[in-house]
């Protein structure tokens, strides 16, 4: 009986896999015809459809997981619906002379289709480090400036948050002394500091770095204090039995034990810092992803705005993945 149940379950899985493959291939074929209908229709019908279908089957087979199939199908479907929903209206007939001079419906502001975003992404990523002046730099340079500001403020916060967190976690006196200030300052939005710091510094670059500093200090500080305070008392007692000094105990016993919690705080901090950098860089002239978004919005270039949003998401994902690897490296089982 168990054998038949397992066999039927295997058949259901195969049917589900073939169904998702067929649907995904069909959607890709429809999108292929749609995108290239005006260019060599016969070639795409005779060659493009079979190649697209087989490529889809190959990709799905290589991924080999139902979740990956659903994700890929969802992405293709979303892009297709986006493309269909953002096509410009047909040219108007019987327009006035003014409408013809203004371009008619062709000049109407609308969300760009994904095909336009992909074309722009290809052009930008083909030459990401060009520098054509103060307000015209490649996306690679813009990302570099943003990462520089984030890491500068982030490391400055770490130099203060981690030692202070150790002190608070190891001393009840320090906890009671610093806790009121932490509870008052922590809920303040980082962007609320931006006008005040800009007036004091008269330097938008330093102001952006300070905003990153102030927003990334609290998760590191609190997680460090929590991790240090949560170290098992048995381990600290063993260190005392071996007559280890306070500094050596902190580095050889407490730091390794609290490292997973500390890295978790650092991971949260880098995510918050990357979220805030866009708003912090808008007053900064010429460089950074935040300025890039604001400048393209002022130019009513929504294609560039969407492209920059996607780049912000990709870089943020990479930063989080890097800290995820570090977090797994310091994890341990008690």
Secondary structure, 3 states (H helix, E strand, C coil): CHHHHHHHHHHHHHHHHHHHHHHHHHHHHHHHHHHCCCCCHHHHHHHHHHHHHHHHHHHHHHHCCHHHHHHHHHHHHHHHHHHHHCCCCCCCCCCCHHHHHCCHHHHCCCCCCHHHHHHHHHHHHHCCCCECCCCCECHHHHHHHHHHHHHHHHHHHHHHHHHHHHHHHHCHHHHHHHHHHHHHHHCCCCCHHHHHHHHHHCCHHHHHHHHHHHHHHHHHHHHHHHHHHCCCHHHHHHHHHCCCCHHHHHHHHHHHHHHHHHHHHHHHHHHHHHHHHHHHHCCCCCCCHHHHHHHHHHCCCHHHHHHHHHHHHHHHHHHHHHHHHHHHHHCCCC
